[in-house]
């Protein structure tokens, strides 16, 4: 499996919960296989719902990206980040570790936020429409740069009788963090409850 960047992680000391019994009967592997799937799915749900593990709504890039009702949202417009989230588990000296996350290079930026500056050009091109987000500025024909009275620069094109702003030109872009990978309190409660249930079943069937 590819390296998971910024994984959510939890360690469970199985010895305190009858780990030897669980390992012998094969229940631990089955449980943790299921648990990694559940934790990954819950992270995907937070991403799509645009909330962090504490239930707070993710910040949007105010004034830059235009979202229509039911339209594009960061992290879910193409589904690439959503589909990349997966989990794994591995032993450690006292028990088991669960990991879940994404191997995509921009997963860290999405989770923690970042300030991005251009390296080879003077300005960053920040897409303002869904179409612009899915293409580069060079792919659009008949575009031109306009400057507002406040000094803001945009790449635009004519549309009907007006103008359509495709990209904002910025010397840097501050991207807010939109955390979705760490465990929520509900996740912790679910994991503890299900693990305790599995231990009880193992003891009663042992």
Backbone as a chain_set.jsonl record, in Angstrom:
{"seq": "XXXXXXXXXXXXXXXXXXXXXXXXXXXXXXXXXXXXXXXXXXXXXXXXXXXXXXXXXXXXXXXXXXXXXXXXXXXXXXXXXXXXXXXXXXXXXXXXXXXXXXXXXXXXXXXXXXXXXXXXXXXXXXXXXXXXXXXXXXXXXXXXXXXXXXXXXXXXXXXXXXXXXXXXXXXXXXXXXXXXXXXXXXXXXXXXXXXXXXXXXXXXXX", "coords": {"N": [[0.849, -1.199, 0.0], [0.444, 2.262, -0.709], [2.226, 4.926, 0.902], [0.559, 6.46, 3.551], [-0.355, 9.719, 3.884], [-0.469, 12.012, 6.565], [-2.013, 10.333, 8.419], [-4.975, 9.423, 10.205], [-4.818, 8.09, 13.462], [-4.832, 5.42, 15.796], [-4.018, 3.705, 18.77], [-4.355, 0.608, 20.266], [-4.192, -1.14, 23.245], [-4.109, -4.32, 23.313], [-3.486, -6.275, 25.11], [-4.499, -5.526, 27.539], [-7.088, -6.02, 27.135], [-7.564, -8.686, 26.851], [-5.914, -9.56, 24.763], [-4.275, -11.749, 23.916], [-6.041, -13.904, 23.81], [-7.774, -12.962, 21.814], [-6.077, -12.775, 19.574], [-5.384, -15.439, 19.241], [-7.78, -16.623, 18.473], [-8.288, -15.367, 16.126], [-9.926, -13.158, 16.029], [-9.058, -10.543, 16.318], [-7.765, -9.596, 13.94], [-9.9, -9.631, 12.123], [-11.593, -7.793, 13.343], [-10.032, -5.39, 13.262], [-9.641, -5.091, 10.536], [-12.238, -4.456, 9.763], [-12.54, -2.133, 11.317], [-10.679, -0.277, 10.236], [-11.853, 0.176, 7.786], [-14.25, 1.367, 8.571], [-13.33, 3.72, 9.913], [-12.067, 4.998, 7.779], [-14.25, 5.422, 6.086], [-15.764, 7.163, 7.663], [-14.089, 9.376, 7.731], [-14.216, 10.073, 5.029], [-16.894, 10.804, 4.927], [-16.918, 13.113, 6.555], [-15.341, 14.744, 4.935], [-16.954, 15.08, 2.631], [-19.217, 16.258, 3.76], [-18.097, 18.551, 4.623], [-17.101, 19.149, 7.25], [-15.242, 19.317, 10.335], [-13.55, 17.011, 12.638], [-14.699, 17.805, 15.058], [-17.165, 18.641, 14.387], [-17.399, 21.158, 13.288], [-18.034, 23.5, 10.693], [-16.227, 23.532, 7.653], [-14.043, 26.146, 6.584], [-14.553, 28.309, 3.824], [-12.937, 29.567, 0.872], [-13.185, 32.698, 1.043], [-14.907, 34.701, -1.214], [-13.397, 33.977, -3.441], [-13.766, 31.408, -4.739], [-16.632, 30.422, -6.449], [-19.499, 28.951, -5.368], [-22.205, 27.093, -6.406], [-25.578, 26.349, -5.352], [-25.595, 23.143, -4.196], [-23.464, 22.616, -5.833], [-20.005, 22.71, -6.794], [-17.617, 21.864, -4.297], [-14.763, 22.285, -2.169], [-12.519, 19.528, -2.186], [-14.41, 17.628, -2.94], [-15.313, 17.987, -5.518], [-14.145, 16.737, -7.786], [-13.766, 14.236, -6.738], [-11.387, 12.872, -6.365], [-9.694, 13.108, -4.06], [-11.48, 12.106, -2.159], [-11.807, 9.43, -3.03], [-9.261, 8.482, -2.592], [-8.837, 7.996, 0.088], [-8.02, 5.674, 2.494], [-7.428, 2.773, 4.616], [-5.268, 1.026, 6.974], [-3.829, -1.532, 9.071], [-1.53, -2.483, 11.64], [0.717, -4.509, 13.607], [2.023, -3.585, 16.837], [4.364, -3.357, 19.609], [2.662, -3.658, 21.95], [0.132, -4.112, 21.059], [-2.097, -3.082, 18.616], [-2.031, -0.98, 15.732], [-3.995, 1.404, 14.062], [-4.338, 2.912, 10.896], [-5.349, 5.561, 8.79], [-5.888, 7.45, 5.84], [-4.662, 9.57, 3.176], [-2.702, 9.094, 0.228], [-2.179, 11.163, -1.487], [-0.396, 14.037, -2.651], [-1.353, 16.543, -1.965], [-2.856, 16.182, 0.252], [-1.924, 16.86, 2.786], [-1.847, 19.662, 2.667], [-4.575, 20.174, 2.397], [-5.551, 19.189, 4.832], [-4.111, 20.618, 6.863], [-3.813, 23.215, 5.939], [-2.162, 25.953, 4.19], [0.287, 28.347, 2.994], [0.713, 29.412, -0.191], [3.072, 30.23, -2.636], [4.047, 31.587, -5.815], [6.568, 30.051, -7.911], [7.963, 30.129, -10.409], [6.654, 32.027, -11.827], [5.017, 35.267, -11.736], [2.518, 35.528, -10.591], [-0.029, 33.579, -8.962], [-2.563, 31.563, -10.421], [-5.789, 31.515, -9.578], [-8.546, 29.511, -9.715], [-11.895, 30.503, -10.446], [-14.259, 29.449, -11.223], [-16.021, 26.344, -11.761], [-15.395, 25.213, -14.226], [-12.985, 26.53, -14.828], [-11.433, 25.51, -12.804], [-11.005, 22.946, -13.582], [-9.38, 23.093, -15.732], [-6.397, 24.516, -17.238], [-5.217, 27.924, -17.31], [-4.119, 28.472, -19.785], [-5.532, 26.934, -21.541], [-7.828, 28.217, -22.244], [-9.338, 30.234, -24.717], [-9.199, 33.57, -26.133], [-8.974, 35.178, -23.833], [-8.278, 37.737, -21.361], [-6.468, 40.066, -19.302], [-7.692, 41.882, -16.565], [-7.848, 44.777, -14.469], [-9.03, 45.771, -11.365], [-10.56, 48.632, -9.71], [-9.615, 48.536, -7.153], [-7.212, 47.408, -7.483], [-7.017, 44.671, -7.897], [-6.249, 41.762, -9.818], [-7.48, 39.938, -12.61], [-8.095, 37.124, -14.756], [-10.097, 37.135, -17.517], [-12.982, 36.647, -19.686], [-15.109, 37.424, -22.453], [-18.596, 37.081, -22.066], [-21.609, 36.647, -23.314], [-23.263, 39.672, -22.903], [-21.664, 40.553, -20.971], [-18.891, 40.044, -18.681], [-16.93, 37.212, -17.808], [-15.32, 36.145, -15.009], [-12.528, 34.204, -14.806], [-10.13, 33.459, -13.512], [-8.41, 34.497, -10.564], [-5.594, 36.552, -10.087], [-2.978, 36.227, -7.995], [-0.4, 37.215, -5.689], [0.174, 35.451, -3.683], [-1.389, 32.667, -2.059], [-3.511, 31.958, 0.573], [-4.46, 29.126, 2.081], [-7.009, 27.807, 3.93], [-6.936, 25.402, 6.607], [-8.7, 22.318, 6.433], [-9.702, 20.202, 8.295], [-10.267, 16.689, 8.432], [-9.462, 14.12, 8.898], [-8.548, 13.27, 11.589], [-9.728, 11.407, 14.501], [-13.085, 11.612, 15.601], [-15.023, 12.321, 18.58], [-17.194, 10.62, 18.565], [-16.217, 8.626, 16.913], [-14.196, 7.499, 18.529], [-15.764, 6.545, 20.648], [-17.311, 4.644, 19.308], [-15.321, 2.83, 18.465], [-14.23, 1.944, 20.925], [-16.518, 0.792, 22.048], [-17.193, -1.253, 20.206], [-14.868, -2.791, 20.284], [-14.84, -3.645, 22.964], [-17.175, -5.15, 22.93], [-16.42, -7.203, 21.192], [-14.405, -8.427, 22.691], [-15.899, -9.379, 24.895], [-17.534, -11.248, 23.578], [-15.582, -12.999, 22.73], [-14.595, -14.019, 25.161], [-16.869, -15.247, 26.24], [-17.283, -17.197, 24.369], [-15.028, -18.654, 24.549]], "CA": [[0.0, 0.0, 0.0], [1.175, 3.519, -0.721], [2.342, 5.6, 2.192], [-0.578, 7.308, 3.854], [0.037, 10.994, 4.451], [-1.334, 12.537, 7.619], [-3.062, 9.385, 8.784], [-5.576, 9.346, 11.514], [-4.171, 6.922, 14.066], [-5.195, 5.065, 17.166], [-3.328, 2.524, 19.252], [-5.131, -0.108, 21.267], [-3.426, -2.13, 23.981], [-4.966, -5.504, 23.352], [-3.183, -7.116, 26.271], [-5.402, -5.131, 28.62], [-8.436, -6.436, 26.768], [-7.544, -10.092, 26.464], [-5.346, -9.601, 23.418], [-3.78, -13.079, 23.562], [-7.206, -14.7, 23.427], [-8.285, -12.472, 20.541], [-5.159, -13.137, 18.511], [-5.442, -16.88, 19.04], [-9.024, -16.984, 17.801], [-8.391, -14.659, 14.859], [-10.931, -12.097, 16.055], [-8.437, -9.209, 16.246], [-7.563, -9.18, 12.554], [-11.202, -9.337, 11.53], [-12.092, -6.539, 13.91], [-9.275, -4.243, 12.789], [-9.961, -4.92, 9.119], [-13.501, -3.716, 9.722], [-12.371, -0.818, 11.932], [-10.014, 0.63, 9.303], [-12.851, 0.543, 6.774], [-15.204, 2.297, 9.189], [-12.668, 4.994, 10.145], [-11.863, 5.621, 6.47], [-15.551, 5.887, 5.596], [-16.173, 8.319, 8.455], [-13.284, 10.494, 7.245], [-14.808, 10.479, 3.745], [-18.156, 11.486, 5.206], [-16.601, 14.477, 7.003], [-14.86, 15.484, 3.775], [-18.092, 15.426, 1.775], [-20.093, 17.162, 4.5], [-17.305, 19.759, 4.902], [-17.03, 19.404, 8.689], [-14.063, 18.733, 10.96], [-13.926, 15.981, 13.615], [-15.495, 18.369, 16.142], [-18.457, 19.026, 13.842], [-17.39, 22.54, 12.825], [-18.049, 23.606, 9.24], [-14.982, 23.98, 7.038], [-14.027, 27.496, 6.015], [-14.39, 28.416, 2.387], [-12.072, 30.671, 0.46], [-14.148, 33.782, 0.871], [-14.865, 35.598, -2.351], [-12.612, 33.509, -4.572], [-14.455, 30.341, -5.465], [-18.087, 30.563, -6.448], [-20.212, 27.678, -5.271], [-23.657, 27.109, -6.592], [-26.271, 25.443, -4.434], [-25.422, 21.77, -4.641], [-22.394, 22.536, -6.821], [-18.654, 22.333, -6.417], [-17.083, 22.163, -2.974], [-13.395, 21.79, -2.058], [-12.364, 18.161, -1.718], [-15.408, 16.68, -3.444], [-15.802, 18.305, -6.862], [-13.703, 15.683, -8.699], [-13.826, 12.956, -6.04], [-10.073, 12.226, -6.289], [-9.29, 13.009, -2.662], [-12.448, 11.213, -1.52], [-11.527, 8.031, -3.395], [-7.914, 8.095, -2.178], [-8.778, 7.732, 1.534], [-8.083, 4.251, 2.815], [-6.84, 2.471, 5.912], [-4.497, -0.191, 7.173], [-3.49, -1.74, 10.473], [-0.272, -3.208, 11.8], [1.021, -4.779, 15.019], [3.103, -2.89, 17.525], [4.709, -4.24, 20.74], [1.631, -3.925, 22.951], [-1.215, -4.253, 20.527], [-2.378, -2.885, 17.191], [-2.194, 0.398, 15.299], [-4.842, 1.639, 12.9], [-4.001, 4.104, 10.134], [-6.181, 5.861, 7.624], [-5.496, 8.734, 5.282], [-4.559, 9.661, 1.723], [-1.33, 9.212, -0.27], [-2.062, 12.295, -2.404], [0.562, 15.027, -2.173], [-2.013, 17.735, -1.431], [-3.664, 15.839, 1.424], [-1.424, 17.625, 3.935], [-2.32, 21.037, 2.506], [-6.012, 20.212, 2.677], [-5.787, 18.938, 6.252], [-3.496, 21.605, 7.748], [-3.754, 24.558, 5.362], [-0.821, 26.348, 3.738], [0.449, 29.573, 2.208], [1.365, 29.017, -1.434], [3.633, 31.333, -3.414], [4.531, 31.121, -7.121], [8.017, 29.841, -7.991], [8.536, 30.521, -11.696], [5.863, 33.117, -12.404], [4.784, 36.355, -10.794], [1.231, 35.386, -9.917], [-0.791, 32.335, -8.967], [-3.88, 31.664, -11.063], [-6.761, 30.87, -8.698], [-9.795, 29.329, -10.473], [-13.098, 31.075, -9.85], [-15.414, 28.672, -11.663], [-15.749, 24.906, -11.833], [-14.725, 24.972, -15.501], [-11.605, 26.997, -14.702], [-10.721, 24.626, -11.881], [-10.7, 21.686, -14.258], [-8.499, 23.374, -16.859], [-5.392, 25.545, -16.979], [-5.543, 29.205, -17.949], [-3.663, 28.43, -21.185], [-6.487, 26.185, -22.372], [-8.934, 29.092, -22.616], [-9.049, 31.183, -25.809], [-9.809, 34.905, -26.082], [-8.997, 35.718, -22.472], [-7.483, 38.945, -21.168], [-6.285, 40.433, -17.904], [-8.292, 43.156, -16.178], [-7.462, 45.261, -13.147], [-10.132, 46.505, -10.748], [-10.199, 49.903, -9.087], [-8.89, 48.236, -5.926], [-5.915, 46.86, -7.84], [-7.054, 43.217, -8.044], [-6.077, 41.292, -11.19], [-8.26, 38.775, -12.986], [-8.162, 36.663, -16.14], [-11.53, 37.126, -17.842], [-13.372, 36.517, -21.084], [-16.445, 37.934, -22.707], [-19.67, 36.094, -22.006], [-22.829, 37.402, -23.59], [-23.032, 41.115, -22.875], [-20.826, 40.883, -19.826], [-17.606, 39.389, -18.529], [-16.839, 36.078, -16.891], [-14.025, 36.066, -14.345], [-12.101, 32.816, -14.76], [-9.066, 33.281, -12.526], [-7.832, 35.63, -9.843], [-4.131, 36.528, -10.09], [-2.564, 36.599, -6.645], [1.013, 36.99, -5.381], [0.209, 34.279, -2.812], [-2.72, 32.181, -1.693], [-3.594, 31.376, 1.912], [-5.478, 28.08, 2.055], [-7.342, 27.394, 5.301], [-6.997, 23.967, 6.86], [-10.044, 21.739, 6.492], [-9.406, 18.906, 8.896], [-11.312, 15.664, 8.354], [-8.909, 12.804, 9.168], [-8.486, 12.814, 12.986], [-10.926, 10.781, 15.042], [-14.048, 12.388, 16.374], [-15.399, 11.666, 19.825], [-18.09, 9.519, 18.202], [-15.367, 7.545, 16.4], [-13.559, 6.856, 19.682], [-16.786, 5.802, 21.378], [-17.67, 3.475, 18.5], [-14.226, 1.874, 18.491], [-14.178, 1.343, 22.265], [-17.71, -0.04, 22.254], [-17.111, -2.442, 19.372], [-13.775, -3.628, 20.77], [-15.305, -4.275, 24.197], [-18.161, -6.16, 22.538], [-15.7, -8.322, 20.633], [-13.74, -9.11, 23.801], [-16.93, -10.11, 25.637], [-17.95, -12.404, 22.797], [-14.479, -13.95, 22.731], [-14.526, -14.664, 26.481], [-18.036, -16.106, 26.423], [-17.188, -18.345, 23.436], [-13.747, -19.319, 24.742]], "C": [[0.875, 1.237, 0.0], [1.204, 4.132, 0.667], [1.157, 6.534, 2.393], [-0.08, 8.598, 4.502], [-0.976, 11.442, 5.492], [-2.396, 11.547, 8.056], [-3.699, 9.712, 10.118], [-4.977, 8.104, 12.16], [-4.73, 6.676, 15.454], [-4.454, 3.788, 17.526], [-4.179, 1.89, 20.354], [-4.262, -1.166, 21.926], [-4.291, -3.361, 24.18], [-4.677, -6.401, 24.55], [-4.098, -6.792, 27.444], [-6.82, -5.61, 28.356], [-8.471, -7.9, 26.325], [-6.963, -10.296, 25.089], [-4.868, -10.976, 22.996], [-4.917, -13.979, 23.09], [-7.709, -14.291, 22.046], [-7.393, -12.879, 19.379], [-5.276, -14.623, 18.195], [-6.668, -17.292, 18.245], [-9.231, -16.22, 16.5], [-9.378, -13.525, 14.856], [-10.304, -10.71, 15.861], [-8.291, -8.738, 14.816], [-8.877, -8.824, 11.883], [-11.741, -8.005, 12.034], [-11.363, -5.337, 13.32], [-9.419, -4.029, 11.291], [-11.242, -4.095, 8.972], [-13.327, -2.287, 10.243], [-11.689, 0.167, 10.993], [-10.975, 1.077, 8.204], [-13.83, 1.577, 7.328], [-14.566, 3.664, 9.389], [-12.419, 5.743, 8.839], [-13.168, 6.192, 5.934], [-16.025, 7.107, 6.366], [-15.364, 9.55, 8.062], [-13.827, 10.994, 5.914], [-16.103, 11.254, 3.958], [-17.909, 12.916, 5.677], [-16.125, 15.338, 5.842], [-16.024, 15.966, 2.916], [-19.014, 16.426, 2.466], [-19.409, 18.466, 4.883], [-17.351, 20.135, 6.38], [-15.767, 18.764, 9.235], [-14.501, 17.718, 12.01], [-14.723, 16.497, 14.806], [-16.858, 18.871, 15.655], [-18.527, 20.456, 13.341], [-17.291, 22.584, 11.301], [-16.72, 24.135, 8.724], [-15.114, 25.4, 6.487], [-13.866, 27.413, 4.505], [-13.466, 29.58, 2.071], [-12.951, 31.844, 0.08], [-13.903, 34.632, -0.356], [-14.11, 35.091, -3.553], [-13.351, 32.461, -5.392], [-15.959, 30.508, -5.343], [-18.727, 29.177, -6.399], [-21.694, 27.918, -5.548], [-24.287, 26.185, -5.573], [-26.165, 24.027, -4.988], [-24.29, 21.589, -5.623], [-21.062, 22.169, -6.213], [-18.294, 22.752, -4.995], [-15.649, 21.637, -2.918], [-13.377, 20.351, -1.55], [-13.342, 17.167, -2.302], [-15.869, 16.969, -4.862], [-15.366, 17.256, -7.88], [-13.777, 14.306, -8.059], [-12.486, 12.264, -5.879], [-9.616, 12.041, -4.847], [-10.191, 12.037, -1.906], [-12.084, 9.751, -1.769], [-10.176, 7.549, -2.869], [-7.827, 7.696, -0.706], [-8.957, 6.241, 1.782], [-7.338, 3.99, 4.116], [-6.01, 1.206, 5.904], [-4.254, -0.354, 8.67], [-2.259, -2.62, 10.548], [-0.018, -3.445, 13.283], [2.062, -3.814, 15.558], [3.285, -3.621, 18.845], [3.587, -4.577, 21.7], [0.243, -4.121, 22.359], [-1.283, -4.042, 19.028], [-2.506, -1.397, 16.902], [-3.098, 0.439, 14.078], [-4.386, 2.928, 12.231], [-5.054, 4.321, 9.053], [-5.804, 7.25, 7.136], [-5.431, 8.654, 3.773], [-3.092, 9.758, 1.314], [-1.133, 10.413, -1.192], [-1.185, 13.394, -1.807], [-0.113, 16.242, -1.55], [-2.901, 17.432, -0.223], [-3.23, 16.648, 2.644], [-1.9, 19.079, 3.864], [-3.792, 21.143, 2.85], [-6.278, 20.085, 4.173], [-5.305, 20.095, 7.124], [-3.579, 23.043, 7.238], [-2.325, 24.904, 4.971], [-0.872, 27.717, 3.079], [1.28, 29.212, 0.988], [1.815, 30.263, -2.191], [4.139, 30.797, -4.747], [6.052, 30.994, -7.134], [8.617, 30.385, -9.281], [7.785, 31.672, -12.37], [5.575, 34.149, -11.323], [3.525, 36.149, -9.973], [0.734, 33.94, -9.964], [-2.096, 32.572, -9.706], [-4.864, 30.84, -10.231], [-8.092, 30.735, -9.439], [-11.001, 29.858, -9.709], [-14.368, 30.362, -10.271], [-15.029, 27.2, -11.708], [-15.015, 24.57, -13.124], [-13.257, 25.376, -15.433], [-10.793, 26.075, -13.802], [-10.279, 23.348, -12.563], [-9.796, 21.875, -15.476], [-7.444, 24.389, -16.427], [-5.777, 26.811, -17.731], [-5.16, 29.202, -19.424], [-4.658, 27.739, -22.109], [-7.67, 27.038, -22.813], [-8.488, 30.068, -23.708], [-9.743, 32.516, -25.532], [-9.957, 35.43, -24.648], [-8.101, 36.955, -22.39], [-7.428, 39.254, -19.675], [-6.937, 41.79, -17.641], [-7.863, 43.493, -14.753], [-8.589, 46.097, -12.568], [-9.628, 47.809, -10.135], [-9.408, 49.697, -7.795], [-7.53, 47.595, -6.19], [-5.867, 45.354, -7.977], [-6.984, 42.828, -9.511], [-6.862, 40.012, -11.433], [-8.004, 38.424, -14.441], [-9.64, 36.485, -16.457], [-11.736, 36.859, -19.327], [-14.773, 37.081, -21.245], [-17.456, 36.795, -22.663], [-20.988, 36.836, -22.157], [-22.515, 38.886, -23.663], [-22.106, 41.533, -21.727], [-19.485, 40.167, -19.848], [-17.728, 38.202, -17.571], [-15.43, 36.04, -16.323], [-13.645, 34.59, -14.207], [-11.083, 32.547, -13.655], [-8.747, 34.597, -11.836], [-6.316, 35.461, -9.876], [-3.648, 37.07, -8.755], [-1.072, 36.357, -6.439], [1.211, 35.812, -4.436], [-1.224, 33.88, -2.494], [-2.65, 31.523, -0.319], [-4.765, 30.399, 1.924], [-5.779, 27.65, 3.486], [-7.328, 25.882, 5.445], [-8.436, 23.506, 6.969], [-9.915, 20.306, 7.002], [-10.585, 17.939, 8.78], [-10.798, 14.287, 8.758], [-8.88, 12.388, 10.645], [-9.806, 12.233, 13.474], [-11.808, 11.796, 15.743], [-14.338, 11.66, 17.679], [-16.311, 10.483, 19.544], [-17.3, 8.33, 17.654], [-14.734, 6.767, 17.556], [-14.557, 6.006, 20.457], [-17.181, 4.535, 20.631], [-16.589, 2.413, 18.609], [-14.125, 1.184, 19.846], [-15.347, 0.38, 22.487], [-17.607, -1.348, 21.464], [-15.991, -3.377, 19.833], [-14.174, -4.351, 22.052], [-16.317, -5.385, 23.9], [-17.47, -7.408, 21.994], [-14.994, -9.134, 21.721], [-14.739, -9.948, 24.593], [-17.369, -11.36, 24.909], [-16.847, -13.469, 22.785], [-14.374, -14.701, 24.045], [-15.668, -15.643, 26.643], [-17.976, -17.341, 25.525], [-15.92, -19.166, 23.65], [-13.876, -20.621, 25.541]], "O": [[1.929, 1.259, 0.636], [0.325, 3.888, 1.493], [0.804, 7.305, 1.501], [0.55, 8.559, 5.558], [-2.183, 11.272, 5.321], [-3.579, 11.889, 8.065], [-3.048, 10.212, 11.036], [-4.658, 7.148, 11.454], [-5.057, 7.61, 16.187], [-4.284, 2.9, 16.691], [-4.657, 2.576, 21.257], [-3.664, -1.997, 21.243], [-5.103, -3.426, 25.103], [-5.526, -7.194, 24.957], [-4.432, -7.666, 28.243], [-7.658, -5.606, 29.258], [-9.314, -8.293, 25.518], [-7.461, -11.12, 24.322], [-5.032, -11.349, 21.835], [-4.784, -14.715, 22.113], [-8.03, -15.138, 21.212], [-7.884, -13.28, 18.323], [-5.268, -15.021, 17.03], [-6.601, -18.212, 17.43], [-10.25, -16.407, 15.836], [-9.661, -12.965, 13.797], [-10.937, -9.811, 15.307], [-8.652, -7.605, 14.498], [-8.962, -7.833, 11.159], [-12.27, -7.199, 11.269], [-12.003, -4.365, 12.918], [-9.327, -2.894, 10.821], [-11.316, -3.166, 8.168], [-13.892, -1.344, 9.688], [-12.075, 1.335, 10.95], [-10.918, 2.219, 7.748], [-14.192, 2.535, 6.645], [-15.188, 4.678, 9.071], [-12.542, 6.966, 8.786], [-13.2, 7.299, 5.397], [-16.631, 8.003, 5.779], [-15.898, 10.659, 8.061], [-13.893, 12.202, 5.686], [-16.377, 12.232, 3.262], [-18.607, 13.836, 5.252], [-16.458, 16.52, 5.765], [-16.067, 17.131, 2.52], [-19.533, 17.34, 1.825], [-20.049, 19.38, 5.402], [-17.607, 21.288, 6.728], [-15.271, 17.785, 8.677], [-15.698, 17.571, 12.256], [-15.362, 15.707, 15.501], [-17.615, 19.46, 16.427], [-19.61, 20.931, 12.999], [-16.556, 21.804, 10.695], [-16.155, 25.071, 9.288], [-16.169, 25.792, 5.99], [-13.144, 26.565, 3.982], [-13.245, 30.461, 2.901], [-13.4, 31.963, -1.06], [-12.83, 35.211, -0.523], [-14.169, 35.718, -4.61], [-13.534, 32.619, -6.599], [-16.484, 30.712, -4.249], [-18.515, 28.346, -7.282], [-22.324, 28.819, -4.994], [-23.61, 25.335, -4.994], [-26.593, 23.752, -6.109], [-24.153, 20.512, -6.204], [-20.991, 21.414, -5.243], [-18.626, 23.852, -4.553], [-15.345, 20.634, -3.563], [-14.103, 19.991, -0.623], [-13.13, 15.961, -2.174], [-16.739, 16.264, -5.372], [-16.151, 16.912, -8.765], [-13.843, 13.302, -8.769], [-12.43, 11.172, -5.314], [-9.201, 10.95, -4.456], [-9.71, 11.237, -1.102], [-12.055, 8.94, -0.844], [-9.964, 6.346, -2.714], [-6.827, 7.107, -0.295], [-9.928, 5.633, 1.331], [-6.691, 4.888, 4.655], [-6.044, 0.421, 4.956], [-4.452, 0.583, 9.442], [-1.978, -3.401, 9.639], [-0.481, -2.675, 14.124], [2.886, -3.292, 14.807], [2.438, -4.444, 19.193], [3.556, -5.69, 22.226], [-0.726, -4.279, 23.103], [-0.613, -4.733, 18.261], [-3.026, -0.641, 17.722], [-2.981, -0.389, 13.174], [-4.085, 3.914, 12.904], [-5.579, 3.367, 8.479], [-5.443, 8.12, 7.929], [-6.056, 7.791, 3.157], [-2.313, 10.435, 1.985], [-0.011, 10.656, -1.639], [-1.229, 13.649, -0.603], [0.477, 16.906, -0.698], [-3.611, 18.309, 0.269], [-4.066, 17.072, 3.442], [-2.304, 19.657, 4.873], [-4.214, 22.089, 3.515], [-7.129, 20.787, 4.719], [-6.02, 20.512, 8.035], [-3.432, 23.985, 8.016], [-1.384, 24.222, 5.376], [-1.932, 28.185, 2.662], [2.417, 28.759, 1.115], [1.055, 31.216, -2.366], [4.614, 29.663, -4.808], [6.745, 31.744, -6.446], [9.664, 31.032, -9.254], [8.246, 32.217, -13.373], [5.856, 33.929, -10.145], [3.46, 36.541, -8.808], [1.042, 33.188, -10.888], [-2.671, 33.658, -9.628], [-4.777, 29.613, -10.19], [-8.712, 31.749, -9.762], [-11.115, 29.688, -8.495], [-15.442, 30.637, -9.736], [-13.847, 26.857, -11.695], [-14.112, 23.734, -13.123], [-12.386, 24.655, -15.921], [-9.597, 25.884, -14.02], [-9.288, 22.736, -12.165], [-9.485, 20.908, -16.172], [-7.576, 25.038, -15.39], [-6.567, 26.769, -18.674], [-5.813, 29.864, -20.231], [-4.625, 27.939, -23.323], [-8.44, 26.617, -23.676], [-7.405, 30.649, -23.635], [-10.732, 32.584, -24.803], [-10.963, 36.053, -24.31], [-7.263, 37.179, -23.263], [-8.242, 38.762, -18.894], [-6.752, 42.733, -18.411], [-7.559, 42.612, -13.948], [-9.057, 47.036, -13.213], [-8.424, 48.051, -10.056], [-8.632, 50.562, -7.388], [-6.79, 47.276, -5.259], [-4.786, 44.794, -8.156], [-7.589, 43.485, -10.359], [-6.908, 39.121, -10.585], [-7.731, 39.299, -15.263], [-10.351, 35.769, -15.752], [-10.789, 36.848, -20.113], [-15.524, 37.196, -20.276], [-17.203, 35.697, -23.158], [-21.426, 37.553, -21.258], [-21.617, 39.308, -24.392], [-21.811, 42.714, -21.547], [-19.009, 39.739, -20.899], [-18.539, 38.212, -16.645], [-14.457, 35.917, -17.069], [-14.36, 33.819, -13.566], [-11.163, 31.539, -12.953], [-8.806, 35.667, -12.441], [-5.811, 34.35, -9.712], [-3.881, 38.233, -8.426], [-0.533, 35.384, -6.965], [2.296, 35.232, -4.389], [-2.151, 34.675, -2.647], [-1.826, 30.638, -0.085], [-5.921, 30.801, 1.793], [-4.884, 27.174, 4.184], [-7.671, 25.162, 4.507], [-9.287, 24.204, 7.521], [-10.006, 19.341, 6.242], [-11.738, 18.311, 8.997], [-11.596, 13.368, 8.945], [-9.17, 11.227, 10.935], [-10.868, 12.531, 12.928], [-11.322, 12.721, 16.394], [-13.939, 10.509, 17.855], [-16.215, 9.453, 20.212], [-17.656, 7.176, 17.893], [-14.735, 5.536, 17.563], [-14.245, 4.89, 20.874], [-17.366, 3.48, 21.237], [-16.886, 1.237, 18.82], [-13.952, -0.033, 19.908], [-15.178, -0.705, 23.044], [-17.899, -2.421, 21.992], [-16.135, -4.598, 19.783], [-13.882, -5.536, 22.212], [-16.308, -6.432, 24.548], [-17.877, -8.531, 22.291], [-14.984, -10.364, 21.683], [-14.457, -11.1, 24.925], [-17.56, -12.41, 25.523], [-17.123, -14.668, 22.823], [-14.093, -15.899, 24.048], [-15.466, -16.755, 27.131], [-18.532, -18.389, 25.852], [-15.735, -20.218, 23.039], [-12.877, -21.297, 25.785]]}, "num_chains": 1, "name": "protein.A"}
